[in-house]
Amino acid sequence: MRHPDRLETSDKAFMNAIASTEVMPPSSDPANPAVPKMKQQGGGLGRYILVRFFLIFPTVFILVTMVFFLMRVTGDPITASLGGKLSHAQLAIRIHQAGYDRPVIVQYFEYLGHIATGNFGNAITDGRPVTTILLTYGGATLELAFYALIVAVIVGIPLGMLAAYFRDKYPDAILRIFAILWYATPVFFVGLLLKLVFSVWLNILPVAGRASTRTELELQSLPNPTGIYLIDAFNSGDPAAISDVVLHAVLPALALGFLVAGVFLRLVRTNVIGTLGTDYVDAARSRGVSEFRLVRKHAFKPALIPVITVIGLQVASLLGGAVLTETTFEWRGLGYELTQYLGSRDFVAVQGIVALLAVIVAVTNFIVDIIAALIDPRVRY
């Protein structure tokens, strides 16, 4: 047992040592910090949005540059479009007036300057300003892409969940085969089959066009038409016009939507199956939660994050497929006009349409990236 006097002496010595100890303040020198700070990983949401926004400009710039020089491989646009229709003297005059006899690099920088001011030039074949073409037919292409995206989401996501629920069973195998067929089959072939079945054999849906002639005249007579027929039909307040526009959109939307639905089906299936193998799902399964509830409540939402990201990538597929879909169904949009101008080798109009499509793809990817960052905080730079 310790002696009381020794205990008191040791306690006093301990208290004196504490009192004499000098507490060092935090160092203000960043080179020699008193306490090391943890380095932050990644940036904030604002920085991420800013970086993604500024990436739009090099994306559009690279694509516009590639299209410009590829269009010049076969020569100047005047000769490519009107060669054989005009004499050599007339061609030389037109080429000089358009400035296509100057060096290509000079034409390139002049074209970039015109694009920066919103001037895409005039089409060679019909003389219309390319800006007018974009405003007239751009709404039709966006409308078709929107319809197709709705079809892809409604068909692809539920079937992907169903395939994950019946993993490695007959329903899963059948759905995977359909997904491959939807993605691999050319969109124009699917369109022709749909027209043959629903328009020729069953005669229940229109075979082509965006609306009947009566409806188109009615919508064009509106004070401020938007070019998107469904919106214009609602603005007209005519139920017959709304029904006519919707019926004309069914087959093109199915033909183009199946192309992307196959991608969504396989992606949702893969991600749901991966989520079902995580620890928190195993814990829920051990508590007696049914497999259907696990798929619907626990695995579905985490599996949607990659789907939202892929939506931005699939917009390019929708716009590319819109060219063939619009041609198959005579849907007068940018894709239909693009095929007409390509057939007449009107490269000025082609450049303008491709530039607009590039802007649409870049802006859509930007919006999708923001949505993905808001849903998943791990998405940062």
Secondary structure, 3 states (H helix, E strand, C coil): CCCHHHHHHHHHHHHHHHHHCCCCCCCCCCCCCCCCCCCCCCCCHHHHHHHHHHCHHHHHHHHHHHHHHHHCCCCCHHHHHHECCECHHHHHHHHHHHCCCCCHHHHHHHHHHHHHCCCCCECCCCCCEHHHHHHHHHHHHHHHHHHHHHHHHHHHHHHHHHHHHCCCCHHHHHHHHHHHHHHHCCHHHHHHHHHHHHHHHCCCCCCCCCCCHHHHHHHHCCCCCCCCHHHHHHHHCCHHHHHHHHHHHHHHHHHHHHHHHHHHHHHHHHHHHHHHCCHHHHHHHHCCCCHHHHHHHHHHHHHHHHHHHHHHHHHHHHHHHHHHHHHHHCCCCHHHHHHHHHHCCCHHHHHHHHHHHHHHHHHHHHHHHHHHHHHCCCCCC
